[in-house]
Amino acid sequence: MRNTYLQIKCFYLIIFVIFFNISFSQTNTFQIGVLAPPSMKANFRAVPADYNNDGYADMSVKTSGGYWLIDYADSNPNSPNNGFGSWDASYPEYGGDDAIPVPGDYDGDGKLDLAVKTDSGLWLIDYAIDGFGGWAPLINFNYGGSDAIPVPGYYDDDDMTDIAVKTDSGQWRIDLAYNGFGSWDIDLTQYGGHEARPVPADYNNDGITDLAVKRDNGEWLIDYAVISAPNSGFGGWEEIISTNWLADTIPVPADYDGDGFADIAVKEGEKWKIDYAGDGFGNFIQIYDQYGGADYYPVPADYDHDNKSDLSVISLSTGSWLVDESITGLGGWDYNLLLGNYTDYNYLLGPTLSYYYNDLIKFQKVKDAYVDFLVAPDIMFSSNNYAKIYAYLELAKKSSLKVFLSGYNIASYQNPDGLPAYKQELLSRFKNDLPTGLDQAVMGIFLGDEPRVVDYDNVKKWTDFFKLNFPENPLYYNLFPRYWDVPQNDAEYENYLNTYINANETDFVSFDHYPLKNNEPFKTDFFYNMKVFKDNLGNNRPFWFVVQSHNGIFGNFTTAPYEPKLKFITSSAIAYGAKGLVYWSYVNGIDEYPSTYSSVQKVNRYLKEVIGPVIMTSEHIATLHKSDTYMNLGRPFGSDELVASNNTGVIKDVNNDNILLSLYQKAGAISTDTEYYIWVVNKDITTSAFSTTLSFGGQYFRSYISPRVDSYISPNNSFGTIPKLFNTVTNTTTITIPELLPGEGVMLKLIKRDLIPLENEILSKTMNKAEAKNLKDESLTDLSFKIYPNPAGDFINIQTNDEITSISVYSNSGQKIINFEKNVKQLDIRNIPSGAYILEIKTKNKTRTENFIKK
C-alpha cells in the first residue's frame, strides 16, 4: 500500500484501523478489511457571532448532529484565551448537514437569533427574545434548494436581518423583514452562475449590505445599495475589481481595519491577502503568512471587541480553532482551541438515526461487501480531535466493526522515548478515560504501514510500550513487498521479514504485493514473496495479505476484466495459508465502480462463508505448483514447491501446468478420520481449465467439492459429493473437476479412515483391525441383537442381551448428531431430520454399528 503517513502535514495525527467485532486471536472468522475506507461527514460548522450582545464575537458551531453550541467570550481582559475553552450553551435539534446555519437579528431587537436554511427550501428561525430551544412558527415559503446559497444581510435600513439567497442560475432574491417573511420582495437576475460566489458586505459604509460576488477568474464585482431607492438601488454591477485570486482561493470580506468599510480579502493556501478599502480597491495588498493550509477554513470575526475583524481559522479535520487578534497586532496566533478535546462526540452524531444515517449507510455499504475492518480512514488523520475519533468509534460499533488505534507519532515511527506526554495521552484517551461503551469498538494498536529497516528500533520501542501498558490489545503492522527498492537481494529482504515478523513479534502482520497493473508485466516475484512471508510467519499467527483494488491517483490496478484477476490473487493467498485479506483501496477503487464492488462482494462472501470455515480450523500443510510458468519467470520453483517432488503422501499429480494446489488437514468428526482439504486454483487469468484431473495417494472413504464462487448462494455452504475412482493396483484415487474459470479456486474434501470398514463402509470409532474383523464375524451369528423398526419414525428400539454403555447417532458424512444415555433401549429420534444415519452402540463386550433410515 502507499505510505501516506509522512505525506500528511499536521501535528499528531490520529489514525484508525477498524476491525470486526471479535479479536482475530479469539475467533476462527476469516478476516477481510479495506484501506482508504469512506470518510465520515460528521463534523463542526463554525458560526462565530456575538450571541449575547456584549460586543465580542463568541465561538460557536453547529454540528452535523443538529446541536448549536456556544462558547461565550469573557469581557475580562485577564481571562485566558478570551474565556474560550468549553461550551457554555448547547441546543439540540437544529437540523443536520443540510441545515446551513444563518444566525441574524431577524426581529431587530438587537439580539442574534438562531436560524438555518435547509436544502429543502425551509428558513427556520429561533428568536432570542423568548429564549432558544425551538423554532418559531414555520414560514410558509420555499426559499430554494441546495443551489440557493443563503446570504442574509441588512439589505434595507430597518436594522432587521433580511432573508436572501443567491442561486447558481444567477438570481439574487431578497425577502425583506419589514413587511413579514414569506415572499420575495426583490428578485434580481444576472448575478453569475455557480462560479460567482456571493460575498455580500457593506463595502461603502452606509449601513446597508451591498451585493457582491467573487468569480473564479479573479474578478470581484460589487453592486452598491442605495438607501430608499427602488430595489434598494440594486440592478447591475457598479465596480469590477480585477485580481489574481482564482478558484482555489476562499473569499473572506470583512472590516479588518475598523474603518466601517468591508475590505476584500481571500485566504489562499496559508496566506491571508487583504485589499483594504481605505486606499481604494485594486492597489496595495497586505499579505499575512502561515495561516494554515487547505484544511484550515477562514472564520474572521471581532473576537476582541476592537471593532476590527480578527484573523481566525478552523481545521476541518482536527477541530482546532485558532485566533490572531488584531488588538495585539496581526502576524501570529494568540490562542488555539481544540474543540475535539472538550466536545461530547454525541453532539457530532445527533440524538437520532436521521442525523447520522448518511454516515452509517457508508459503513453499511462496506459491511455489505463482507468486509470486517477498515484501515486508516483519512478522516482520522487528525490532531487531538477526540470528538470525531469517538464519533467514528461509535459508528464502527453500530456497524459491528472494531478499531485498531494508532497515531501519527506511532505510524511515522517517531522515537517514543521523547514523547512521554503523548504516550500518556494515548493511554488516557483510549484506555483509562474512554467513554462508556466505546471499549466495545476498540480492538488494538496499528503500528504503521511499511516500516523500513532504519525504523526498527523505534517500532520495537512502541511495541514494547504497548505490550507493557496496553497488553489486552493486539498489535499489527503491514510490511513491504519484495519489489521494494531498498533490499539489494533476496537475503536482505528475507532478513527484513524475519526481523519484523520474529524479532519484533506482533499479533498480526501482513504484506502487500500488486502483481498486476495496467500496461505493466506480471511481477514474477509474486509467489516467491508469498512463500518467504509464510515461511517466516509459520502456522501459529494469522497471515494477512493486501489485495490490489486501487483505481485512482496511483494508477489502475483493476484493469478489465478485473474479476478473474481478483479471483487469482485472493485464491493464491489462500493457497499460501492466508487467513485474512485487506484491499487497497476502497475509495478510489471499490466504492466508485459498481462492477468492482460486485466482484469484491461476491468473492468476499464466498471466502468468508465457504472457504474460511475450512482453512480457519485446519492446518496448512503444503503449497504446490504443477509447473513453472511466466508468472515465476526467472524464479523457478524449488523441489518442495512442485507437485512432482512433494512428500505429503496425499497429492500425487495434476494434469494441468497452470494449477496451483494447497493442502490443509484437520481431524475428522470421528477420531479415526483424517480430513484433507485440497484448494485447487487455475492460475490462468484468461482461459478456463477443463477436466482438471487430480491424483491422490491411497483410498478415501468420501470425496466432496465446495460450491463454486459464481454459483454460491448464501448460506448454503455445504460441500457436495464428487465422483472418485480408485485404482487398486497403483493405490491411487483420482478426481476430475469439470471446469475452473480463469483465476478460480475450489476446495476438495477427502475423508480417509484408517480402520477396516464394516458393511456399507461403516467404521468403528475405537477398534483395531482384529477387533473389527471379530465384530464383523460376530454380527453374522449374534441373532439376539437387532434394531427395529427400520426405517423408523419417532422411535427406534434396540434388542440385545448385553448391557449398553453408550449410544451415538452419526450422519453418513461422519458427523455426530446425538448421544443417548447408557442402557436405554428405546431411542427418541423425533428431533433429527429425515435421512440415512449410522447408529453406534457400545456394550461391555463389543461395539456395533448399524445403518438406519429416519422417515
Secondary structure as UniProt FT lines:
FT   HELIX           5..7
FT   STRAND          16..20
FT   HELIX           24..26
FT   STRAND          31..35
FT   STRAND          44..46
FT   STRAND          58..63
FT   TURN            64..65
FT   STRAND          68..71
FT   TURN            77..78
FT   HELIX           80..83
FT   STRAND          89..91
FT   TURN            97..98
FT   STRAND          99..101
FT   TURN            106..107
FT   STRAND          113..118
FT   TURN            119..120
FT   STRAND          123..126
FT   HELIX           128..130
FT   TURN            146..147
FT   STRAND          148..150
FT   STRAND          162..167
FT   TURN            168..169
FT   STRAND          172..175
FT   TURN            178..179
FT   STRAND          186..188
FT   TURN            194..195
FT   STRAND          196..198
FT   STRAND          210..215
FT   TURN            216..217
FT   STRAND          219..223
FT   TURN            227..228
FT   HELIX           230..233
FT   STRAND          239..242
FT   TURN            247..248
FT   STRAND          250..251
FT   STRAND          263..268
FT   TURN            269..270
FT   STRAND          271..275
FT   HELIX           277..279
FT   TURN            281..282
FT   STRAND          286..288
FT   TURN            294..295
FT   STRAND          296..298
FT   STRAND          310..315
FT   TURN            316..318
FT   STRAND          320..324
FT   HELIX           326..328
FT   STRAND          335..338
FT   HELIX           339..342
FT   HELIX           345..349
FT   HELIX           353..368
FT   TURN            369..370
FT   STRAND          373..375
FT   HELIX           378..380
FT   HELIX           386..398
FT   TURN            399..400
FT   STRAND          401..405
FT   HELIX           408..411
FT   TURN            412..413
FT   HELIX           416..418
FT   HELIX           420..427
FT   HELIX           428..432
FT   TURN            436..437
FT   HELIX           438..441
FT   STRAND          442..449
FT   HELIX           453..455
FT   HELIX           456..469
FT   TURN            471..472
FT   STRAND          475..479
FT   TURN            482..483
FT   HELIX           490..498
FT   HELIX           499..503
FT   STRAND          508..512
FT   TURN            518..519
FT   TURN            524..525
FT   HELIX           526..537
FT   STRAND          543..548
FT   STRAND          551..552
FT   TURN            553..554
FT   STRAND          555..556
FT   HELIX           562..575
FT   TURN            576..577
FT   STRAND          580..584
FT   HELIX           586..590
FT   TURN            591..592
FT   HELIX           594..606
FT   HELIX           607..611
FT   HELIX           612..615
FT   TURN            616..617
FT   STRAND          619..625
FT   HELIX           630..632
FT   TURN            633..634
FT   HELIX           639..641
FT   HELIX           643..645
FT   STRAND          651..654
FT   TURN            657..658
FT   STRAND          659..667
FT   TURN            671..672
FT   STRAND          673..682
FT   STRAND          689..697
FT   STRAND          702..705
FT   TURN            709..711
FT   TURN            714..715
FT   STRAND          720..721
FT   STRAND          725..727
FT   TURN            728..731
FT   STRAND          732..740
FT   TURN            742..743
FT   STRAND          745..753
FT   HELIX           759..761
FT   HELIX           769..781
FT   TURN            783..784
FT   STRAND          786..788
FT   STRAND          795..799
FT   STRAND          804..811
FT   TURN            812..813
FT   STRAND          816..820
FT   TURN            822..823
FT   STRAND          826..828
FT   TURN            830..831
FT   STRAND          835..843
FT   STRAND          847..854
//
